């Protein structure tokens, strides 16, 4: 199996993003129920969304760089 750089960043970033979105739902749920109380831990957990998004972007960037490098090596004239 070939090694794919950035793949684990995409997986971890996706998981962080999804967990962060669950926390966003938890933060907004009390407002829909008529209460203004916010769970403090859930407010901190919402930071996982942007962190996960950043990790996914970094992973995609690493994959693109590896693909470009492989394409350059494949198209390079052999001596």
C-alpha positions, 0 to 999 in steps of 0.5 A: 500500500503506498504511503499517502502524506496528509491522510491522517491529517484529513481524518483527524481534522474531519473528526475534530470538525464533526465534534466541534459542530456537535458542540455548536449544536449543544451551545445553541440548543438552550436558546431554542428551548427558551433558556439563556444559560450556556454550558461553558465546556460546550463553548470551549468545545466549539473551537474544535470546528475551526481547528478541524477545518484547519487540519483538513486544509493542511492535510489536503495541502500535503496531499496536493504537494505530494501529487505535484512532486510525483507528477514532476518526477514522472514527467522528468526526462530520464538521463 
